[in-house]
Amino acid sequence: MTSYIDKMFKHMNLQAVCNLLIYGTDECEPDNLPYSVKLKNGSDPIYKRIENLYPKGKERDEALSDLSKALSAYEAVYLELGMKAGARLICQLLISDAPQTIENKNQ
């Protein structure tokens, strides 16, 4: 039987935190694949599908351009959200670790 402390440590990894923030689940099987492999594994199927749907160069290029625009919008939004989440966590950690002043203790 796993103790609650073991369960906490199981979820203390970047992938588990990302899954919780993005998908609302703490279910996560960490993988140690390099980012380049993750990106290739995630993008290969859609590129193959687009190549099959649009065998002509111009149509394929337009479809890939549209896909790139959509993905860039998601990338920008999620990067900004990630940066805000990180900044909030840092602020929370700094505030909770700040020494209490006499004024704060008397309140």
Summary of the structure (lengths in Angstrom):
residues: 107
radius of gyration: 21.6
end to end distance: 44.5
largest distance: 74.4
contacts: 198
relative contact order: 0.05
helix: 77%
strand: 0%
